[in-house]
Amino acid sequence: MESLETEAVPEQVLVLIVRDQPGTLFQISAVFSNRGISMSSIHLHEESIPCNGKPCTRLVIRFFGEDSRKKIILRLLSRLDCVLESGDSG
């Protein structure tokens, strides 16, 4: 019997600069939820980043998925008003 080799789905890392306001995490998680993607880790940095006089923070999200899904997620996140900058860690 031959063993089937399954390629592991790569872990993706996104780094976002977001507004520190109510509803931000909800909007971001909805983008993932609506596409059936589970986030494996969310890290919100405690230090505040000044952005045009408004409180902002760095959000790091890890999830498992192909590069094509990562590009789609980045495009959708960049359209949100609460996301000021989006990119990946690489």
N, CA, C and O atoms as a printed pandas DataFrame, in Angstrom:
     atom_number atom_name residue_name chain_id  residue_number  x_coord  y_coord  z_coord
0              1         N          MET        A               1    0.839   -1.173    0.000
1              2        CA          MET        A               1    0.000    0.000    0.000
2              3         C          MET        A               1    0.884    1.236    0.000
3              4         O          MET        A               1    1.793    1.361    0.821
4              5         N          GLU        A               2    0.615    2.141   -0.917
5              6        CA          GLU        A               2    1.400    3.361   -1.010
6              7         C          GLU        A               2    0.880    4.403   -0.033
7              8         O          GLU        A               2   -0.327    4.549    0.163
8              9         N          SER        A               3    1.805    5.119    0.572
9             10        CA          SER        A               3    1.380    6.192    1.470
10            11         C          SER        A               3    1.159    7.459    0.652
11            12         O          SER        A               3    1.961    7.808   -0.214
12            13         N          LEU        A               4    0.089    8.119    0.936
13            14        CA          LEU        A               4   -0.207    9.363    0.256
14            15         C          LEU        A               4    0.510   10.503    0.953
15            16         O          LEU        A               4    0.381   10.689    2.163
16            17         N          GLU        A               5    1.255   11.252    0.185
17            18        CA          GLU        A               5    1.931   12.412    0.767
18            19         C          GLU        A               5    1.008   13.610    0.658
19            20         O          GLU        A               5    0.577   13.988   -0.431
20            21         N          THR        A               6    0.721   14.184    1.777
21            22        CA          THR        A               6   -0.096   15.395    1.770
22            23         C          THR        A               6    0.788   16.565    2.139
23            24         O          THR        A               6    1.498   16.545    3.144
24            25         N          GLU        A               7    0.727   17.562    1.319
25            26        CA          GLU        A               7    1.515   18.748    1.609
26            27         C          GLU        A               7    0.845   19.538    2.723
27            28         O          GLU        A               7   -0.365   19.765    2.711
28            29         N          ALA        A               8    1.635   19.937    3.654
29            30        CA          ALA        A               8    1.105   20.752    4.754
30            31         C          ALA        A               8    0.739   22.133    4.221
31            32         O          ALA        A               8    1.459   22.710    3.406
32            33         N          VAL        A               9   -0.367   22.641    4.684
33            34        CA          VAL        A               9   -0.786   23.993    4.308
34            35         C          VAL        A               9    0.107   24.967    5.067
35            36         O          VAL        A               9    0.258   24.849    6.283
36            37         N          PRO        A              10    0.698   25.926    4.362
37            38        CA          PRO        A              10    1.625   26.838    5.035
38            39         C          PRO        A              10    0.929   27.789    5.999
39            40         O          PRO        A              10   -0.229   28.163    5.811
40            41         N          GLU        A              11    1.671   28.169    7.038
41            42        CA          GLU        A              11    1.172   29.173    7.963
42            43         C          GLU        A              11    1.461   30.550    7.373
43            44         O          GLU        A              11    2.570   30.823    6.912
44            45         N          GLN        A              12    0.466   31.394    7.394
45            46        CA          GLN        A              12    0.591   32.750    6.875
46            47         C          GLN        A              12    0.574   33.727    8.045
47            48         O          GLN        A              12   -0.087   33.488    9.056
48            49         N          VAL        A              13    1.299   34.819    7.899
49            50        CA          VAL        A              13    1.349   35.850    8.936
50            51         C          VAL        A              13    1.030   37.199    8.296
51            52         O          VAL        A              13    1.661   37.602    7.319
52            53         N          LEU        A              14    0.046   37.885    8.862
53            54        CA          LEU        A              14   -0.321   39.221    8.404
54            55         C          LEU        A              14   -0.039   40.219    9.515
55            56         O          LEU        A              14   -0.278   39.935   10.689
56            57         N          VAL        A              15    0.465   41.381    9.146
57            58        CA          VAL        A              15    0.714   42.455   10.102
58            59         C          VAL        A              15   -0.130   43.648    9.662
59            60         O          VAL        A              15   -0.004   44.142    8.542
60            61         N          LEU        A              16   -0.980   44.089   10.558
61            62        CA          LEU        A              16   -1.888   45.199   10.261
62            63         C          LEU        A              16   -1.661   46.345   11.239
63            64         O          LEU        A              16   -1.370   46.121   12.414
64            65         N          ILE        A              17   -1.795   47.554   10.755
65            66        CA          ILE        A              17   -1.888   48.730   11.618
66            67         C          ILE        A              17   -3.362   49.117   11.580
67            68         O          ILE        A              17   -3.907   49.447   10.527
68            69         N          VAL        A              18   -3.995   49.071   12.753
69            70        CA          VAL        A              18   -5.440   49.280   12.818
70            71         C          VAL        A              18   -5.785   50.379   13.806
71            72         O          VAL        A              18   -5.004   50.698   14.702
72            73         N          ARG        A              19   -6.963   50.949   13.629
73            74        CA          ARG        A              19   -7.474   51.938   14.585
74            75         C          ARG        A              19   -7.856   51.221   15.864
75            76         O          ARG        A              19   -8.458   50.147   15.835
76            77         N          ASP        A              20   -7.508   51.815   16.964
77            78        CA          ASP        A              20   -7.850   51.260   18.280
78            79         C          ASP        A              20   -9.213   51.806   18.669
79            80         O          ASP        A              20   -9.318   52.808   19.376
80            81         N          GLN        A              21  -10.266   51.127   18.193
81            82        CA          GLN        A              21  -11.633   51.576   18.442
82            83         C          GLN        A              21  -12.550   50.361   18.529
83            84         O          GLN        A              21  -12.205   49.290   18.031
84            85         N          PRO        A              22  -13.698   50.514   19.147
85            86        CA          PRO        A              22  -14.637   49.400   19.244
86            87         C          PRO        A              22  -15.077   48.917   17.863
87            88         O          PRO        A              22  -15.363   49.723   16.977
88            89         N          GLY        A              23  -15.128   47.596   17.689
89            90        CA          GLY        A              23  -15.594   47.006   16.443
90            91         C          GLY        A              23  -14.498   46.617   15.468
91            92         O          GLY        A              23  -14.765   45.909   14.498
92            93         N          THR        A              24  -13.266   47.066   15.704
93            94        CA          THR        A              24  -12.180   46.769   14.777
94            95         C          THR        A              24  -11.938   45.269   14.660
95            96         O          THR        A              24  -11.887   44.732   13.553
96            97         N          LEU        A              25  -11.789   44.597   15.784
97            98        CA          LEU        A              25  -11.520   43.160   15.753
98            99         C          LEU        A              25  -12.690   42.391   15.145
99           100         O          LEU        A              25  -12.484   41.393   14.456
100          101         N          PHE        A              26  -13.915   42.849   15.396
101          102        CA          PHE        A              26  -15.091   42.209   14.817
102          103         C          PHE        A              26  -15.048   42.280   13.293
103          104         O          PHE        A              26  -15.283   41.277   12.619
104          105         N          GLN        A              27  -14.752   43.446   12.752
105          106        CA          GLN        A              27  -14.705   43.612   11.299
106          107         C          GLN        A              27  -13.627   42.742   10.664
107          108         O          GLN        A              27  -13.844   42.139    9.613
108          109         N          ILE        A              28  -12.473   42.681   11.305
109          110        CA          ILE        A              28  -11.375   41.879   10.777
110          111         C          ILE        A              28  -11.701   40.392   10.853
111          112         O          ILE        A              28  -11.466   39.655    9.896
112          113         N          SER        A              29  -12.238   39.949   11.981
113          114        CA          SER        A              29  -12.566   38.526   12.122
114          115         C          SER        A              29  -13.683   38.115   11.172
115          116         O          SER        A              29  -13.730   36.959   10.752
116          117         N          ALA        A              30  -14.580   39.028   10.823
117          118        CA          ALA        A              30  -15.660   38.721    9.879
118          119         C          ALA        A              30  -15.107   38.400    8.494
119          120         O          ALA        A              30  -15.664   37.555    7.792
120          121         N          VAL        A              31  -14.025   39.058    8.090
121          122        CA          VAL        A              31  -13.405   38.773    6.798
122          123         C          VAL        A              31  -12.941   37.315    6.759
123          124         O          VAL        A              31  -13.136   36.624    5.759
124          125         N          PHE        A              32  -12.332   36.855    7.840
125          126        CA          PHE        A              32  -11.874   35.472    7.914
126          127         C          PHE        A              32  -13.058   34.511    8.009
127          128         O          PHE        A              32  -13.105   33.508    7.297
128          129         N          SER        A              33  -14.000   34.814    8.879
129          130        CA          SER        A              33  -15.148   33.947    9.115
130          131         C          SER        A              33  -15.983   33.748    7.858
131          132         O          SER        A              33  -16.419   32.632    7.574
132          133         N          ASN        A              34  -16.207   34.807    7.111
133          134        CA          ASN        A              34  -17.019   34.718    5.899
134          135         C          ASN        A              34  -16.380   33.856    4.820
135          136         O          ASN        A              34  -17.057   33.445    3.878
136          137         N          ARG        A              35  -15.087   33.576    4.944
137          138        CA          ARG        A              35  -14.385   32.734    3.981
138          139         C          ARG        A              35  -13.997   31.384    4.559
139          140         O          ARG        A              35  -13.266   30.618    3.931
140          141         N          GLY        A              36  -14.485   31.094    5.750
141          142        CA          GLY        A              36  -14.230   29.797    6.372
142          143         C          GLY        A              36  -12.788   29.579    6.780
143          144         O          GLY        A              36  -12.302   28.448    6.778
144          145         N          ILE        A              37  -12.100   30.659    7.131
145          146        CA          ILE        A              37  -10.694   30.571    7.541
146          147         C          ILE        A              37  -10.610   30.805    9.039
147          148         O          ILE        A              37  -11.137   31.790    9.556
148          149         N          SER        A              38   -9.951   29.902    9.723
149          150        CA          SER        A              38   -9.776   30.018   11.159
150          151         C          SER        A              38   -8.423   30.661   11.456
151          152         O          SER        A              38   -7.399   30.244   10.915
152          153         N          MET        A              39   -8.427   31.661   12.304
153          154        CA          MET        A              39   -7.172   32.291   12.709
154          155         C          MET        A              39   -6.537   31.437   13.794
155          156         O          MET        A              39   -7.202   31.066   14.761
156          157         N          SER        A              40   -5.259   31.121   13.641
157          158        CA          SER        A              40   -4.589   30.295   14.643
158          159         C          SER        A              40   -4.018   31.137   15.778
159          160         O          SER        A              40   -3.798   30.631   16.879
160          161         N          SER        A              41   -3.775   32.434   15.513
161          162        CA          SER        A              41   -3.206   33.298   16.540
162          163         C          SER        A              41   -3.509   34.754   16.205
163          164         O          SER        A              41   -3.438   35.173   15.049
164          165         N          ILE        A              42   -3.846   35.510   17.240
165          166        CA          ILE        A              42   -4.044   36.954   17.093
166          167         C          ILE        A              42   -3.234   37.611   18.199
167          168         O          ILE        A              42   -3.401   37.293   19.376
168          169         N          HIS        A              43   -2.361   38.524   17.816
169          170        CA          HIS        A              43   -1.546   39.221   18.810
170          171         C          HIS        A              43   -1.717   40.722   18.618
171          172         O          HIS        A              43   -1.391   41.268   17.564
172          173         N          LEU        A              44   -2.223   41.365   19.629
173          174        CA          LEU        A              44   -2.412   42.813   19.618
174          175         C          LEU        A              44   -1.310   43.424   20.466
175          176         O          LEU        A              44   -1.233   43.165   21.667
176          177         N          HIS        A              45   -0.465   44.224   19.856
177          178        CA          HIS        A              45    0.629   44.843   20.591
178          179         C          HIS        A              45    0.079   45.909   21.534
179          180         O          HIS        A              45   -0.826   46.667   21.185
180          181         N          GLU        A              46    0.633   45.945   22.705
181          182        CA          GLU        A              46    0.127   46.856   23.740
182          183         C          GLU        A              46    0.493   48.310   23.497
183          184         O          GLU        A              46   -0.258   49.207   23.881
184          185         N          GLU        A              47    1.633   48.559   22.866
185          186        CA          GLU        A              47    2.042   49.950   22.668
186          187         C          GLU        A              47    1.196   50.590   21.571
187          188         O          GLU        A              47    0.931   49.984   20.533
188          189         N          SER        A              48    0.792   51.795   21.820
189          190        CA          SER        A              48   -0.032   52.536   20.877
190          191         C          SER        A              48    0.862   53.217   19.849
191          192         O          SER        A              48    1.955   53.684   20.172
192          193         N          ILE        A              49    0.390   53.266   18.620
193          194        CA          ILE        A              49    1.114   53.914   17.526
194          195         C          ILE        A              49    0.351   55.188   17.166
195          196         O          ILE        A              49   -0.845   55.121   16.881
196          197         N          PRO        A              50    1.009   56.338   17.173
197          198        CA          PRO        A              50    0.287   57.561   16.796
198          199         C          PRO        A              50    0.027   57.605   15.289
199          200         O          PRO        A              50    0.951   57.470   14.487
200          201         N          CYS        A              51   -1.231   57.793   14.920
201          202        CA          CYS        A              51   -1.617   57.873   13.511
202          203         C          CYS        A              51   -2.534   59.072   13.324
203          204         O          CYS        A              51   -3.728   58.992   13.610
204          205         N          ASN        A              52   -1.995   60.156   12.859
205          206        CA          ASN        A              52   -2.782   61.370   12.636
206          207         C          ASN        A              52   -3.572   61.772   13.875
207          208         O          ASN        A              52   -4.721   62.201   13.776
208          209         N          GLY        A              53   -2.954   61.634   15.032
209          210        CA          GLY        A              53   -3.591   62.041   16.273
210          211         C          GLY        A              53   -4.612   61.064   16.825
211          212         O          GLY        A              53   -5.232   61.343   17.851
212          213         N          LYS        A              54   -4.803   59.917   16.167
213          214        CA          LYS        A              54   -5.762   58.921   16.646
214          215         C          LYS        A              54   -5.002   57.691   17.125
215          216         O          LYS        A              54   -3.959   57.356   16.564
216          217         N          PRO        A              55   -5.508   57.009   18.157
217          218        CA          PRO        A              55   -4.810   55.829   18.660
218          219         C          PRO        A              55   -4.906   54.659   17.679
219          220         O          PRO        A              55   -5.986   54.305   17.208
220          221         N          CYS        A              56   -3.758   54.077   17.389
221          222        CA          CYS        A              56   -3.669   52.928   16.498
222          223         C          CYS        A              56   -2.778   51.879   17.160
223          224         O          CYS        A              56   -2.035   52.179   18.094
224          225         N          THR        A              57   -2.863   50.662   16.669
225          226        CA          THR        A              57   -2.048   49.595   17.222
226          227         C          THR        A              57   -1.690   48.591   16.133
227          228         O          THR        A              57   -2.308   48.560   15.068
228          229         N          ARG        A              58   -0.686   47.774   16.417
229          230        CA          ARG        A              58   -0.241   46.746   15.482
230          231         C          ARG        A              58   -0.927   45.432   15.851
231          232         O          ARG        A              58   -0.938   45.027   17.014
232          233         N          LEU        A              59   -1.493   44.779   14.851
233          234        CA          LEU        A              59   -2.195   43.513   15.027
234          235         C          LEU        A              59   -1.517   42.472   14.138
235          236         O          LEU        A              59   -1.380   42.676   12.932
236          237         N          VAL        A              60   -1.092   41.357   14.736
237          238        CA          VAL        A              60   -0.450   40.281   13.990
238          239         C          VAL        A              60   -1.387   39.071   14.013
239          240         O          VAL        A              60   -1.779   38.597   15.079
240          241         N          ILE        A              61   -1.737   38.583   12.827
241          242        CA          ILE        A              61   -2.664   37.460   12.691
242          243         C          ILE        A              61   -1.958   36.321   11.973
243          244         O          ILE        A              61   -1.313   36.524   10.944
244          245         N          ARG        A              62   -2.089   35.118   12.528
245          246        CA          ARG        A              62   -1.553   33.905   11.905
246          247         C          ARG        A              62   -2.713   32.996   11.533
247          248         O          ARG        A              62   -3.670   32.837   12.291
248          249         N          PHE        A              63   -2.608   32.402   10.349
249          250        CA          PHE        A              63   -3.606   31.428    9.912
250          251         C          PHE        A              63   -2.955   30.480    8.917
251          252         O          PHE        A              63   -1.884   30.767    8.381
252          253         N          PHE        A              64   -3.595   29.370    8.679
253          254        CA          PHE        A              64   -3.088   28.393    7.727
254          255         C          PHE        A              64   -3.860   28.525    6.429
255          256         O          PHE        A              64   -5.091   28.500    6.429
256          257         N          GLY        A              65   -3.148   28.663    5.330
257          258        CA          GLY        A              65   -3.785   28.800    4.025
258          259         C          GLY        A              65   -2.757   28.996    2.927
259          260         O          GLY        A              65   -1.582   29.256    3.185
260          261         N          GLU        A              66   -3.216   28.867    1.730
261          262        CA          GLU        A              66   -2.352   29.042    0.562
262          263         C          GLU        A              66   -2.076   30.530    0.329
263          264         O          GLU        A              66   -2.784   31.397    0.841
264          265         N          ASP        A              67   -1.038   30.800   -0.450
265          266        CA          ASP        A              67   -0.674   32.187   -0.759
266          267         C          ASP        A              67   -1.805   32.922   -1.464
267          268         O          ASP        A              67   -1.991   34.122   -1.259
268          269         N          SER        A              68   -2.563   32.208   -2.294
269          270        CA          SER        A              68   -3.669   32.844   -3.013
270          271         C          SER        A              68   -4.746   33.333   -2.045
271          272         O          SER        A              68   -5.321   34.403   -2.244
272          273         N          ARG        A              69   -5.018   32.558   -1.003
273          274        CA          ARG        A              69   -6.002   32.985    0.000
274          275         C          ARG        A              69   -5.473   34.177    0.791
275          276         O          ARG        A              69   -6.232   35.080    1.144
276          277         N          LYS        A              70   -4.187   34.177    1.063
277          278        CA          LYS        A              70   -3.568   35.286    1.791
278          279         C          LYS        A              70   -3.711   36.586    1.002
279          280         O          LYS        A              70   -4.010   37.632    1.578
280          281         N          LYS        A              71   -3.501   36.525   -0.303
281          282        CA          LYS        A              71   -3.639   37.719   -1.140
282          283         C          LYS        A              71   -5.068   38.239   -1.120
283          284         O          LYS        A              71   -5.294   39.447   -1.060
284          285         N          ILE        A              72   -6.032   37.325   -1.172
285          286        CA          ILE        A              72   -7.440   37.728   -1.129
286          287         C          ILE        A              72   -7.763   38.388    0.204
287          288         O          ILE        A              72   -8.408   39.436    0.245
288          289         N          ILE        A              73   -7.312   37.769    1.299
289          290        CA          ILE        A              73   -7.567   38.311    2.633
290          291         C          ILE        A              73   -6.938   39.698    2.773
291          292         O          ILE        A              73   -7.577   40.616    3.288
292          293         N          LEU        A              74   -5.701   39.858    2.323
293          294        CA          LEU        A              74   -5.035   41.166    2.403
294          295         C          LEU        A              74   -5.805   42.226    1.623
295          296         O          LEU        A              74   -5.966   43.352    2.094
296          297         N          ARG        A              75   -6.282   41.867    0.430
297          298        CA          ARG        A              75   -7.040   42.816   -0.382
298          299         C          ARG        A              75   -8.325   43.231    0.324
299          300         O          ARG        A              75   -8.675   44.412    0.340
300          301         N          LEU        A              76   -9.027   42.264    0.907
301          302        CA          LEU        A              76  -10.279   42.561    1.604
302          303         C          LEU        A              76  -10.046   43.382    2.871
303          304         O          LEU        A              76  -10.804   44.307    3.164
304          305         N          LEU        A              77   -8.996   43.044    3.622
305          306        CA          LEU        A              77   -8.689   43.792    4.841
306          307         C          LEU        A              77   -8.308   45.235    4.534
307          308         O          LEU        A              77   -8.676   46.149    5.272
308          309         N          SER        A              78   -7.578   45.437    3.454
309          310        CA          SER        A              78   -7.139   46.797    3.116
310          311         C          SER        A              78   -8.316   47.704    2.770
311          312         O          SER        A              78   -8.173   48.926    2.794
312          313         N          ARG        A              79   -9.467   47.134    2.450
313          314        CA          ARG        A              79  -10.666   47.917    2.133
314          315         C          ARG        A              79  -11.423   48.389    3.382
315          316         O          ARG        A              79  -12.272   49.277    3.298
316          317         N          LEU        A              80  -11.115   47.800    4.522
317          318        CA          LEU        A              80  -11.802   48.175    5.755
318          319         C          LEU        A              80  -11.312   49.537    6.240
319          320         O          LEU        A              80  -10.118   49.833    6.177
320          321         N          ASP        A              81  -12.242   50.366    6.727
321          322        CA          ASP        A              81  -11.886   51.689    7.237
322          323         C          ASP        A              81  -10.981   51.613    8.466
323          324         O          ASP        A              81  -10.164   52.506    8.691
324          325         N          CYS        A              82  -11.124   50.552    9.258
325          326        CA          CYS        A              82  -10.344   50.427   10.495
326          327         C          CYS        A              82   -8.902   49.987   10.241
327          328         O          CYS        A              82   -8.062   50.101   11.134
328          329         N          VAL        A              83   -8.601   49.490    9.047
329          330        CA          VAL        A              83   -7.252   49.026    8.715
330          331         C          VAL        A              83   -6.533   50.149    7.973
331          332         O          VAL        A              83   -6.943   50.547    6.883
332          333         N          LEU        A              84   -5.459   50.656    8.574
333          334        CA          LEU        A              84   -4.714   51.762    7.999
334          335         C          LEU        A              84   -3.570   51.275    7.113
335          336         O          LEU        A              84   -3.266   51.885    6.088
336          337         N          GLU        A              85   -2.936   50.165    7.520
337          338        CA          GLU        A              85   -1.854   49.566    6.725
338          339         C          GLU        A              85   -1.997   48.063    6.832
339          340         O          GLU        A              85   -2.347   47.538    7.888
340          341         N          SER        A              86   -1.725   47.370    5.731
341          342        CA          SER        A              86   -1.764   45.918    5.774
342          343         C          SER        A              86   -0.593   45.366    4.977
343          344         O          SER        A              86   -0.158   45.947    3.983
344          345         N          GLY        A              87   -0.103   44.245    5.436
345          346        CA          GLY        A              87    1.006   43.587    4.760
346          347         C          GLY        A              87    1.268   42.242    5.383
347          348         O          GLY        A              87    0.579   41.818    6.311
348          349         N          ASP        A              88    2.277   41.579    4.857
349          350        CA          ASP        A              88    2.650   40.292    5.429
350          351         C          ASP        A              88    4.009   40.427    6.094
351          352         O          ASP        A              88    4.690   41.445    5.971
352          353         N          SER        A              89    4.374   39.394    6.787
353          354        CA          SER        A              89    5.626   39.460    7.547
354          355         C          SER        A              89    6.835   39.171    6.674
355          356         O          SER        A              89    7.965   39.396    7.107
356          357         N          GLY        A              90    6.640   38.696    5.499
357          358        CA          GLY        A              90    7.759   38.297    4.665
358          359         C          GLY        A              90    8.047   39.210    3.604
359          360         O          GLY        A              90    8.974   38.982    2.827
